[in-house]
């Protein structure tokens, strides 16, 4: 079984500021750092650092050397990455002194996925291979329809949520890894319990992981529901915490790990990420996660 992640790659411009800028406010920051990022890239890096082979597909710009280096040093297969004549997608990220972030994106090359390129990539995959998707590239509907017809297993992290996703047929999805905000948008419900109930009734085939920030996460499928608390750690920068969780979860599922252990490992990996700076650079290796189990404790 192969894993394909068809997703975004961003250059992240990270500004450290006392608090996230409010409408009408101007703040000065004396620090700008540039990191490899993008939900797609981060999730591929997490899968590879978790020790699982992953193919990343997507479009990068002419300014994307930092991203290619990251893929290569992390062990991600780049055979399906296409360089296009455009600027790479980028993110402007504010990180507050509390470690919270606020992000806006310019998609650039991430929105240059054509049907022909999609068909070319999917030619390398078959029934029962896993495809992981987020919502920072164009052409998601087309990709989902094609891979569904091929019998591939679709894992979706519907992030960032927008109107485009409302047209997606969630009956075709097997794994849905989402946060509460995305859950509210998809179901129209406002509490975690109602979101889960709604998803279970509407899409009984789904295996859902609902992440609840500091409150942990819940796994749910049609027969079971299981709660996992967070691992306590010092918060430096929450960027890519969700991506690390998703990447580690998919890696574990592909190895046949049971869901309880899969979300425990993903939670621990994600705690390591929030204790480091930047998106991709803070994603731990399998070995670092193994060590973290010795010093991080689950919140009771
Ligand atoms: O999830 C974190 C990522 O979101 C950042 O790396 C940024 O590029 C945005 O896509």
py3Dmol code that shows the C-alpha trace and the ligand (Angstrom):
import py3Dmol

protein = """\
ATOM      1  CA  UNK A   1       0.000   0.000   0.000  1.00  0.00           C
ATOM      2  CA  UNK A   2       1.448   3.356  -1.099  1.00  0.00           C
ATOM      3  CA  UNK A   3       0.722   6.759   0.488  1.00  0.00           C
ATOM      4  CA  UNK A   4       0.240   9.768  -1.775  1.00  0.00           C
ATOM      5  CA  UNK A   5      -0.136  13.241  -0.291  1.00  0.00           C
ATOM      6  CA  UNK A   6      -1.500  15.619  -2.941  1.00  0.00           C
ATOM      7  CA  UNK A   7      -0.996  18.938  -1.206  1.00  0.00           C
ATOM      8  CA  UNK A   8       0.365  22.419  -0.782  1.00  0.00           C
ATOM      9  CA  UNK A   9       3.890  23.673  -0.183  1.00  0.00           C
ATOM     10  CA  UNK A  10       4.363  27.158   1.257  1.00  0.00           C
ATOM     11  CA  UNK A  11       7.200  29.450   2.153  1.00  0.00           C
ATOM     12  CA  UNK A  12       6.275  30.657   5.654  1.00  0.00           C
ATOM     13  CA  UNK A  13       7.222  34.206   6.670  1.00  0.00           C
ATOM     14  CA  UNK A  14       6.987  34.144  10.451  1.00  0.00           C
ATOM     15  CA  UNK A  15       6.756  37.335  12.516  1.00  0.00           C
ATOM     16  CA  UNK A  16       7.050  37.154  16.309  1.00  0.00           C
ATOM     17  CA  UNK A  17       4.886  39.768  17.986  1.00  0.00           C
ATOM     18  CA  UNK A  18       3.558  40.438  21.476  1.00  0.00           C
ATOM     19  CA  UNK A  19      -0.061  39.835  20.427  1.00  0.00           C
ATOM     20  CA  UNK A  20      -1.886  39.016  17.177  1.00  0.00           C
ATOM     21  CA  UNK A  21      -2.638  42.297  15.366  1.00  0.00           C
ATOM     22  CA  UNK A  22      -6.275  43.391  15.637  1.00  0.00           C
ATOM     23  CA  UNK A  23      -8.251  45.202  12.900  1.00  0.00           C
ATOM     24  CA  UNK A  24      -7.087  48.822  12.639  1.00  0.00           C
ATOM     25  CA  UNK A  25      -3.937  48.186  14.693  1.00  0.00           C
ATOM     26  CA  UNK A  26      -0.298  48.451  13.536  1.00  0.00           C
ATOM     27  CA  UNK A  27       2.495  46.597  15.335  1.00  0.00           C
ATOM     28  CA  UNK A  28       6.229  46.526  14.644  1.00  0.00           C
ATOM     29  CA  UNK A  29       8.192  43.305  14.781  1.00  0.00           C
ATOM     30  CA  UNK A  30      11.954  43.168  14.790  1.00  0.00           C
ATOM     31  CA  UNK A  31      12.117  39.509  13.856  1.00  0.00           C
ATOM     32  CA  UNK A  32      11.312  37.814  10.562  1.00  0.00           C
ATOM     33  CA  UNK A  33      12.123  34.141  10.042  1.00  0.00           C
ATOM     34  CA  UNK A  34      11.525  32.116   6.893  1.00  0.00           C
ATOM     35  CA  UNK A  35      10.579  28.446   7.182  1.00  0.00           C
ATOM     36  CA  UNK A  36       9.371  25.686   4.870  1.00  0.00           C
ATOM     37  CA  UNK A  37       5.658  25.052   5.457  1.00  0.00           C
ATOM     38  CA  UNK A  38       2.243  24.515   3.944  1.00  0.00           C
ATOM     39  CA  UNK A  39      -0.186  21.960   5.309  1.00  0.00           C
ATOM     40  CA  UNK A  40       0.665  19.521   2.531  1.00  0.00           C
ATOM     41  CA  UNK A  41       4.427  19.750   2.935  1.00  0.00           C
ATOM     42  CA  UNK A  42       4.190  19.602   6.745  1.00  0.00           C
ATOM     43  CA  UNK A  43       2.039  16.481   6.630  1.00  0.00           C
ATOM     44  CA  UNK A  44       4.349  14.738   4.154  1.00  0.00           C
ATOM     45  CA  UNK A  45       7.356  15.632   6.304  1.00  0.00           C
ATOM     46  CA  UNK A  46       5.555  14.250   9.373  1.00  0.00           C
ATOM     47  CA  UNK A  47       4.756  10.957   7.607  1.00  0.00           C
ATOM     48  CA  UNK A  48       8.355  10.591   6.397  1.00  0.00           C
ATOM     49  CA  UNK A  49       9.850  11.499   9.792  1.00  0.00           C
ATOM     50  CA  UNK A  50       7.471   8.955  11.335  1.00  0.00           C
ATOM     51  CA  UNK A  51       9.354   6.393   9.263  1.00  0.00           C
ATOM     52  CA  UNK A  52       6.776   5.779   6.503  1.00  0.00           C
ATOM     53  CA  UNK A  53       7.328   6.159   2.765  1.00  0.00           C
ATOM     54  CA  UNK A  54       5.253   8.984   1.277  1.00  0.00           C
ATOM     55  CA  UNK A  55       4.964  10.454  -2.226  1.00  0.00           C
ATOM     56  CA  UNK A  56       4.195  14.162  -2.288  1.00  0.00           C
ATOM     57  CA  UNK A  57       2.390  15.577  -5.350  1.00  0.00           C
ATOM     58  CA  UNK A  58       1.902  19.273  -5.984  1.00  0.00           C
ATOM     59  CA  UNK A  59       3.132  22.345  -7.831  1.00  0.00           C
ATOM     60  CA  UNK A  60       6.011  24.470  -6.602  1.00  0.00           C
ATOM     61  CA  UNK A  61       7.262  27.824  -7.898  1.00  0.00           C
ATOM     62  CA  UNK A  62      10.601  28.914  -9.259  1.00  0.00           C
ATOM     63  CA  UNK A  63      11.607  30.166  -5.771  1.00  0.00           C
ATOM     64  CA  UNK A  64      11.049  26.860  -3.947  1.00  0.00           C
ATOM     65  CA  UNK A  65      14.558  25.534  -3.283  1.00  0.00           C
ATOM     66  CA  UNK A  66      14.070  25.624   0.494  1.00  0.00           C
ATOM     67  CA  UNK A  67      11.001  23.386   0.051  1.00  0.00           C
ATOM     68  CA  UNK A  68      12.713  20.831  -2.176  1.00  0.00           C
ATOM     69  CA  UNK A  69      15.613  20.654   0.300  1.00  0.00           C
ATOM     70  CA  UNK A  70      13.166  20.002   3.130  1.00  0.00           C
ATOM     71  CA  UNK A  71      11.416  17.224   1.249  1.00  0.00           C
ATOM     72  CA  UNK A  72      14.709  15.592   0.346  1.00  0.00           C
ATOM     73  CA  UNK A  73      16.343  15.811   3.781  1.00  0.00           C
ATOM     74  CA  UNK A  74      13.150  14.463   5.381  1.00  0.00           C
ATOM     75  CA  UNK A  75      13.000  11.500   2.991  1.00  0.00           C
ATOM     76  CA  UNK A  76       9.810  12.461   1.118  1.00  0.00           C
ATOM     77  CA  UNK A  77       9.590  11.105  -2.462  1.00  0.00           C
ATOM     78  CA  UNK A  78       9.458  14.120  -4.807  1.00  0.00           C
ATOM     79  CA  UNK A  79       8.862  12.308  -8.131  1.00  0.00           C
ATOM     80  CA  UNK A  80       5.369  13.857  -8.429  1.00  0.00           C
ATOM     81  CA  UNK A  81       6.328  17.444  -7.667  1.00  0.00           C
ATOM     82  CA  UNK A  82       6.089  19.747 -10.652  1.00  0.00           C
ATOM     83  CA  UNK A  83       7.886  23.068 -10.963  1.00  0.00           C
ATOM     84  CA  UNK A  84       5.656  25.710 -12.606  1.00  0.00           C
ATOM     85  CA  UNK A  85       6.351  29.164 -13.936  1.00  0.00           C
ATOM     86  CA  UNK A  86       4.890  31.099 -11.001  1.00  0.00           C
ATOM     87  CA  UNK A  87       5.781  32.269  -7.537  1.00  0.00           C
ATOM     88  CA  UNK A  88       5.447  29.639  -4.862  1.00  0.00           C
ATOM     89  CA  UNK A  89       2.547  29.829  -2.429  1.00  0.00           C
ATOM     90  CA  UNK A  90       3.432  31.627   0.787  1.00  0.00           C
ATOM     91  CA  UNK A  91       2.036  32.252   4.241  1.00  0.00           C
ATOM     92  CA  UNK A  92       2.297  35.318   6.462  1.00  0.00           C
ATOM     93  CA  UNK A  93       2.259  34.020  10.025  1.00  0.00           C
ATOM     94  CA  UNK A  94       2.070  36.037  13.229  1.00  0.00           C
ATOM     95  CA  UNK A  95       3.180  34.160  16.359  1.00  0.00           C
ATOM     96  CA  UNK A  96       2.228  35.801  19.664  1.00  0.00           C
ATOM     97  CA  UNK A  97       4.213  35.650  22.905  1.00  0.00           C
ATOM     98  CA  UNK A  98       1.670  33.005  24.031  1.00  0.00           C
ATOM     99  CA  UNK A  99       2.580  30.796  21.036  1.00  0.00           C
ATOM    100  CA  UNK A 100      -0.772  31.327  19.261  1.00  0.00           C
ATOM    101  CA  UNK A 101      -0.702  31.976  15.538  1.00  0.00           C
ATOM    102  CA  UNK A 102      -2.673  33.786  12.881  1.00  0.00           C
ATOM    103  CA  UNK A 103      -2.083  32.963   9.204  1.00  0.00           C
ATOM    104  CA  UNK A 104      -3.010  34.291   5.828  1.00  0.00           C
ATOM    105  CA  UNK A 105      -2.088  32.588   2.581  1.00  0.00           C
ATOM    106  CA  UNK A 106      -1.265  33.473  -0.972  1.00  0.00           C
ATOM    107  CA  UNK A 107      -1.776  30.215  -2.938  1.00  0.00           C
ATOM    108  CA  UNK A 108       0.539  30.968  -5.918  1.00  0.00           C
ATOM    109  CA  UNK A 109       1.778  27.677  -7.427  1.00  0.00           C
ATOM    110  CA  UNK A 110      -0.532  25.658  -5.133  1.00  0.00           C
ATOM    111  CA  UNK A 111      -3.487  26.680  -7.291  1.00  0.00           C
ATOM    112  CA  UNK A 112      -1.962  25.536 -10.581  1.00  0.00           C
ATOM    113  CA  UNK A 113      -2.949  21.860 -10.434  1.00  0.00           C
ATOM    114  CA  UNK A 114      -4.482  20.860 -13.767  1.00  0.00           C
ATOM    115  CA  UNK A 115      -6.583  17.809 -14.652  1.00  0.00           C
ATOM    116  CA  UNK A 116      -3.748  16.542 -16.882  1.00  0.00           C
ATOM    117  CA  UNK A 117      -1.201  16.791 -14.072  1.00  0.00           C
ATOM    118  CA  UNK A 118      -3.643  15.077 -11.681  1.00  0.00           C
ATOM    119  CA  UNK A 119      -4.171  12.193 -14.137  1.00  0.00           C
ATOM    120  CA  UNK A 120      -0.423  11.861 -14.626  1.00  0.00           C
ATOM    121  CA  UNK A 121       0.161  11.598 -10.862  1.00  0.00           C
ATOM    122  CA  UNK A 122      -2.711   9.188 -10.232  1.00  0.00           C
ATOM    123  CA  UNK A 123      -1.372   6.877 -12.938  1.00  0.00           C
ATOM    124  CA  UNK A 124       1.241   5.798 -10.376  1.00  0.00           C
ATOM    125  CA  UNK A 125      -1.306   4.661  -7.757  1.00  0.00           C
ATOM    126  CA  UNK A 126      -3.938   1.966  -7.469  1.00  0.00           C
ATOM    127  CA  UNK A 127      -6.790   0.485  -5.439  1.00  0.00           C
ATOM    128  CA  UNK A 128      -6.223   0.469  -1.667  1.00  0.00           C
ATOM    129  CA  UNK A 129      -3.390   3.009  -1.806  1.00  0.00           C
ATOM    130  CA  UNK A 130      -4.020   5.915   0.583  1.00  0.00           C
ATOM    131  CA  UNK A 131      -4.382   9.498  -0.622  1.00  0.00           C
ATOM    132  CA  UNK A 132      -4.130  12.342   1.877  1.00  0.00           C
ATOM    133  CA  UNK A 133      -5.617  15.738   1.028  1.00  0.00           C
ATOM    134  CA  UNK A 134      -5.910  19.125   2.694  1.00  0.00           C
ATOM    135  CA  UNK A 135      -7.613  22.243   1.303  1.00  0.00           C
ATOM    136  CA  UNK A 136      -4.746  24.472   0.173  1.00  0.00           C
ATOM    137  CA  UNK A 137      -4.619  23.279  -3.450  1.00  0.00           C
ATOM    138  CA  UNK A 138      -7.125  23.678  -6.281  1.00  0.00           C
ATOM    139  CA  UNK A 139      -8.802  20.757  -8.075  1.00  0.00           C
ATOM    140  CA  UNK A 140      -9.810  18.829  -4.920  1.00  0.00           C
ATOM    141  CA  UNK A 141     -13.211  17.784  -6.348  1.00  0.00           C
ATOM    142  CA  UNK A 142     -11.592  16.340  -9.467  1.00  0.00           C
ATOM    143  CA  UNK A 143      -8.931  14.515  -7.449  1.00  0.00           C
ATOM    144  CA  UNK A 144     -11.516  13.033  -5.065  1.00  0.00           C
ATOM    145  CA  UNK A 145     -13.707  11.778  -7.916  1.00  0.00           C
ATOM    146  CA  UNK A 146     -10.771  10.190  -9.724  1.00  0.00           C
ATOM    147  CA  UNK A 147      -9.266   8.426  -6.702  1.00  0.00           C
ATOM    148  CA  UNK A 148     -12.698   7.259  -5.556  1.00  0.00           C
ATOM    149  CA  UNK A 149     -13.210   5.590  -8.936  1.00  0.00           C
ATOM    150  CA  UNK A 150      -9.805   3.926  -8.602  1.00  0.00           C
ATOM    151  CA  UNK A 151     -10.761   2.537  -5.172  1.00  0.00           C
ATOM    152  CA  UNK A 152      -8.093   4.451  -3.267  1.00  0.00           C
ATOM    153  CA  UNK A 153      -8.612   5.198   0.437  1.00  0.00           C
ATOM    154  CA  UNK A 154      -9.205   8.913   0.945  1.00  0.00           C
ATOM    155  CA  UNK A 155      -8.023  10.730   4.077  1.00  0.00           C
ATOM    156  CA  UNK A 156      -9.087  14.362   4.259  1.00  0.00           C
ATOM    157  CA  UNK A 157      -7.913  17.129   6.553  1.00  0.00           C
ATOM    158  CA  UNK A 158     -10.454  19.819   5.536  1.00  0.00           C
ATOM    159  CA  UNK A 159      -8.164  22.666   6.436  1.00  0.00           C
ATOM    160  CA  UNK A 160      -8.490  25.574   5.946  1.00  0.00           C
ATOM    161  CA  UNK A 161     -12.239  25.164   5.534  1.00  0.00           C
ATOM    162  CA  UNK A 162     -13.946  27.261   2.847  1.00  0.00           C
ATOM    163  CA  UNK A 163     -17.042  27.186   0.656  1.00  0.00           C
ATOM    164  CA  UNK A 164     -15.293  24.985  -1.954  1.00  0.00           C
ATOM    165  CA  UNK A 165     -15.443  22.053   0.447  1.00  0.00           C
ATOM    166  CA  UNK A 166     -19.208  22.309   0.768  1.00  0.00           C
ATOM    167  CA  UNK A 167     -19.476  20.730  -2.711  1.00  0.00           C
ATOM    168  CA  UNK A 168     -17.329  17.761  -1.779  1.00  0.00           C
ATOM    169  CA  UNK A 169     -19.027  14.376  -1.402  1.00  0.00           C
ATOM    170  CA  UNK A 170     -18.042  13.262   2.110  1.00  0.00           C
ATOM    171  CA  UNK A 171     -19.504   9.808   1.372  1.00  0.00           C
ATOM    172  CA  UNK A 172     -16.271   9.174  -0.540  1.00  0.00           C
ATOM    173  CA  UNK A 173     -14.001   9.932   2.426  1.00  0.00           C
ATOM    174  CA  UNK A 174     -12.732   7.230   4.791  1.00  0.00           C
ATOM    175  CA  UNK A 175     -10.593   9.204   7.276  1.00  0.00           C
ATOM    176  CA  UNK A 176     -11.616  12.723   8.281  1.00  0.00           C
ATOM    177  CA  UNK A 177      -9.156  14.529  10.551  1.00  0.00           C
ATOM    178  CA  UNK A 178     -10.532  17.907  11.538  1.00  0.00           C
ATOM    179  CA  UNK A 179     -10.718  20.484  14.305  1.00  0.00           C
ATOM    180  CA  UNK A 180     -13.820  21.880  15.989  1.00  0.00           C
ATOM    181  CA  UNK A 181     -14.025  24.952  13.741  1.00  0.00           C
ATOM    182  CA  UNK A 182     -13.993  22.770  10.621  1.00  0.00           C
ATOM    183  CA  UNK A 183     -16.476  20.405  12.290  1.00  0.00           C
ATOM    184  CA  UNK A 184     -18.885  23.307  12.916  1.00  0.00           C
ATOM    185  CA  UNK A 185     -18.591  24.448   9.296  1.00  0.00           C
ATOM    186  CA  UNK A 186     -19.213  20.987   7.861  1.00  0.00           C
ATOM    187  CA  UNK A 187     -22.106  19.980  10.122  1.00  0.00           C
ATOM    188  CA  UNK A 188     -23.602  23.305  11.252  1.00  0.00           C
ATOM    189  CA  UNK A 189     -23.354  22.026  14.860  1.00  0.00           C
ATOM    190  CA  UNK A 190     -21.625  23.925  17.647  1.00  0.00           C
ATOM    191  CA  UNK A 191     -20.400  21.359  20.196  1.00  0.00           C
ATOM    192  CA  UNK A 192     -17.950  18.484  19.796  1.00  0.00           C
ATOM    193  CA  UNK A 193     -20.638  15.948  20.816  1.00  0.00           C
ATOM    194  CA  UNK A 194     -23.107  17.243  18.231  1.00  0.00           C
ATOM    195  CA  UNK A 195     -20.454  17.428  15.497  1.00  0.00           C
ATOM    196  CA  UNK A 196     -19.549  13.775  16.071  1.00  0.00           C
ATOM    197  CA  UNK A 197     -23.170  12.657  16.205  1.00  0.00           C
ATOM    198  CA  UNK A 198     -23.998  14.550  13.037  1.00  0.00           C
ATOM    199  CA  UNK A 199     -21.005  13.068  11.156  1.00  0.00           C
ATOM    200  CA  UNK A 200     -21.863   9.562  12.352  1.00  0.00           C
ATOM    201  CA  UNK A 201     -25.483   9.852  11.194  1.00  0.00           C
ATOM    202  CA  UNK A 202     -24.707  11.578   7.900  1.00  0.00           C
ATOM    203  CA  UNK A 203     -21.618   9.581   6.858  1.00  0.00           C
ATOM    204  CA  UNK A 204     -21.565   6.229   8.706  1.00  0.00           C
ATOM    205  CA  UNK A 205     -18.510   5.046   6.733  1.00  0.00           C
ATOM    206  CA  UNK A 206     -16.315   7.792   8.217  1.00  0.00           C
ATOM    207  CA  UNK A 207     -13.493   7.236  10.667  1.00  0.00           C
ATOM    208  CA  UNK A 208     -13.244  10.635  12.310  1.00  0.00           C
ATOM    209  CA  UNK A 209     -10.547  12.219  14.433  1.00  0.00           C
ATOM    210  CA  UNK A 210     -11.818  15.458  15.956  1.00  0.00           C
ATOM    211  CA  UNK A 211      -8.993  17.485  17.486  1.00  0.00           C
ATOM    212  CA  UNK A 212      -9.973  19.745  20.383  1.00  0.00           C
ATOM    213  CA  UNK A 213      -6.821  21.843  20.914  1.00  0.00           C
ATOM    214  CA  UNK A 214      -5.807  21.852  24.592  1.00  0.00           C
ATOM    215  CA  UNK A 215      -8.684  19.464  25.353  1.00  0.00           C
ATOM    216  CA  UNK A 216      -7.158  16.596  23.336  1.00  0.00           C
ATOM    217  CA  UNK A 217      -8.958  14.686  20.589  1.00  0.00           C
ATOM    218  CA  UNK A 218     -11.651  12.092  19.952  1.00  0.00           C
ATOM    219  CA  UNK A 219     -11.573   9.161  17.536  1.00  0.00           C
ATOM    220  CA  UNK A 220     -14.960   7.940  16.301  1.00  0.00           C
ATOM    221  CA  UNK A 221     -16.182   5.345  13.840  1.00  0.00           C
ATOM    222  CA  UNK A 222     -19.578   3.659  13.545  1.00  0.00           C
ATOM    223  CA  UNK A 223     -18.761   1.173  16.323  1.00  0.00           C
ATOM    224  CA  UNK A 224     -16.497   3.050  18.688  1.00  0.00           C
ATOM    225  CA  UNK A 225     -15.550   6.337  20.255  1.00  0.00           C
ATOM    226  CA  UNK A 226     -12.371   7.016  22.217  1.00  0.00           C
ATOM    227  CA  UNK A 227     -10.944  10.112  23.933  1.00  0.00           C
ATOM    228  CA  UNK A 228      -7.230  10.990  24.038  1.00  0.00           C
ATOM    229  CA  UNK A 229      -5.959  13.855  26.263  1.00  0.00           C
ATOM    230  CA  UNK A 230      -3.053  16.083  25.179  1.00  0.00           C
ATOM    231  CA  UNK A 231       0.533  15.571  26.291  1.00  0.00           C
ATOM    232  CA  UNK A 232       1.526  18.556  28.432  1.00  0.00           C
ATOM    233  CA  UNK A 233       4.422  20.639  27.143  1.00  0.00           C
ATOM    234  CA  UNK A 234       5.744  24.183  27.020  1.00  0.00           C
ATOM    235  CA  UNK A 235       4.059  26.023  24.125  1.00  0.00           C
ATOM    236  CA  UNK A 236       6.521  27.888  21.883  1.00  0.00           C
ATOM    237  CA  UNK A 237       4.695  27.875  18.534  1.00  0.00           C
ATOM    238  CA  UNK A 238       1.556  25.904  17.662  1.00  0.00           C
ATOM    239  CA  UNK A 239       2.156  26.136  13.873  1.00  0.00           C
ATOM    240  CA  UNK A 240       2.057  22.671  12.258  1.00  0.00           C
ATOM    241  CA  UNK A 241       0.799  20.932  15.422  1.00  0.00           C
ATOM    242  CA  UNK A 242      -2.304  19.770  13.521  1.00  0.00           C
ATOM    243  CA  UNK A 243      -0.212  18.765  10.507  1.00  0.00           C
ATOM    244  CA  UNK A 244       2.110  16.691  12.666  1.00  0.00           C
ATOM    245  CA  UNK A 245      -0.915  15.004  14.231  1.00  0.00           C
ATOM    246  CA  UNK A 246      -2.399  14.201  10.816  1.00  0.00           C
ATOM    247  CA  UNK A 247       0.893  12.940   9.358  1.00  0.00           C
ATOM    248  CA  UNK A 248       1.661  10.695  12.341  1.00  0.00           C
ATOM    249  CA  UNK A 249      -1.913   9.395  12.447  1.00  0.00           C
ATOM    250  CA  UNK A 250      -1.834   8.425   8.753  1.00  0.00           C
ATOM    251  CA  UNK A 251       1.589   6.862   9.146  1.00  0.00           C
ATOM    252  CA  UNK A 252       0.383   4.707  12.057  1.00  0.00           C
ATOM    253  CA  UNK A 253      -2.858   3.713  10.317  1.00  0.00           C
ATOM    254  CA  UNK A 254      -0.885   2.623   7.244  1.00  0.00           C
ATOM    255  CA  UNK A 255       1.234   0.376   9.495  1.00  0.00           C
ATOM    256  CA  UNK A 256      -1.930  -1.251  10.860  1.00  0.00           C
ATOM    257  CA  UNK A 257      -1.669   0.346  14.317  1.00  0.00           C
ATOM    258  CA  UNK A 258      -4.981   0.309  16.232  1.00  0.00           C
ATOM    259  CA  UNK A 259      -6.735   3.678  16.466  1.00  0.00           C
ATOM    260  CA  UNK A 260      -6.135   4.106  20.232  1.00  0.00           C
ATOM    261  CA  UNK A 261      -2.376   3.826  19.821  1.00  0.00           C
ATOM    262  CA  UNK A 262      -2.422   5.796  16.565  1.00  0.00           C
ATOM    263  CA  UNK A 263      -4.003   8.870  18.193  1.00  0.00           C
ATOM    264  CA  UNK A 264      -1.777   8.557  21.262  1.00  0.00           C
ATOM    265  CA  UNK A 265       1.376   8.580  19.122  1.00  0.00           C
ATOM    266  CA  UNK A 266      -0.014  11.416  16.953  1.00  0.00           C
ATOM    267  CA  UNK A 267      -0.820  13.471  20.093  1.00  0.00           C
ATOM    268  CA  UNK A 268       2.652  12.977  21.523  1.00  0.00           C
ATOM    269  CA  UNK A 269       4.289  13.949  18.186  1.00  0.00           C
ATOM    270  CA  UNK A 270       2.115  17.036  18.007  1.00  0.00           C
ATOM    271  CA  UNK A 271       3.148  18.073  21.554  1.00  0.00           C
ATOM    272  CA  UNK A 272       6.804  17.899  20.490  1.00  0.00           C
ATOM    273  CA  UNK A 273       5.996  20.161  17.515  1.00  0.00           C
ATOM    274  CA  UNK A 274       4.421  22.902  19.666  1.00  0.00           C
ATOM    275  CA  UNK A 275       7.548  23.057  21.817  1.00  0.00           C
ATOM    276  CA  UNK A 276       9.661  24.072  18.770  1.00  0.00           C
ATOM    277  CA  UNK A 277       9.682  26.989  16.353  1.00  0.00           C
ATOM    278  CA  UNK A 278       8.494  27.048  12.729  1.00  0.00           C
ATOM    279  CA  UNK A 279       6.339  24.619  10.770  1.00  0.00           C
ATOM    280  CA  UNK A 280       8.350  21.809   9.114  1.00  0.00           C
ATOM    281  CA  UNK A 281      11.517  22.338  11.232  1.00  0.00           C
ATOM    282  CA  UNK A 282       9.619  21.552  14.466  1.00  0.00           C
ATOM    283  CA  UNK A 283       8.172  18.226  13.266  1.00  0.00           C
ATOM    284  CA  UNK A 284       9.860  15.406  15.209  1.00  0.00           C
ATOM    285  CA  UNK A 285      11.343  12.154  13.962  1.00  0.00           C
ATOM    286  CA  UNK A 286      10.056   8.775  15.099  1.00  0.00           C
ATOM    287  CA  UNK A 287      13.051   8.529  17.451  1.00  0.00           C
ATOM    288  CA  UNK A 288      12.284  11.937  19.013  1.00  0.00           C
ATOM    289  CA  UNK A 289       8.664  10.926  19.579  1.00  0.00           C
ATOM    290  CA  UNK A 290       9.770   7.667  21.198  1.00  0.00           C
ATOM    291  CA  UNK A 291      11.985   9.655  23.593  1.00  0.00           C
ATOM    292  CA  UNK A 292       9.188  12.177  24.265  1.00  0.00           C
ATOM    293  CA  UNK A 293       7.047   9.379  25.730  1.00  0.00           C
ATOM    294  CA  UNK A 294       9.631   9.242  28.559  1.00  0.00           C
ATOM    295  CA  UNK A 295       9.349  12.896  29.589  1.00  0.00           C
ATOM    296  CA  UNK A 296       5.909  14.130  28.450  1.00  0.00           C
ATOM    297  CA  UNK A 297       2.840  13.246  30.501  1.00  0.00           C
ATOM    298  CA  UNK A 298      -0.754  12.998  29.378  1.00  0.00           C
ATOM    299  CA  UNK A 299      -2.966  15.619  30.988  1.00  0.00           C
ATOM    300  CA  UNK A 300      -5.361  13.948  33.463  1.00  0.00           C
TER     301      UNK A 300
END
"""
ligand_1 = """\
10
LIG
O -0.673 24.317 9.326
C 0.384 25.205 9.289
C 0.609 25.715 7.901
O -0.524 26.453 7.493
C 1.767 26.676 7.753
O 2.983 26.021 7.503
C 1.319 27.602 6.643
O 2.036 27.474 5.471
C -0.154 27.286 6.432
O -0.377 26.567 5.304
"""
view = py3Dmol.view(width=600, height=400)
view.addModel(protein, "pdb")
view.setStyle({"model": 0}, {"cartoon": {"style": "trace"}})
view.addModel(ligand_1, "xyz")
view.setStyle({"model": 1}, {"stick": {}})
view.zoomTo()
view.show()
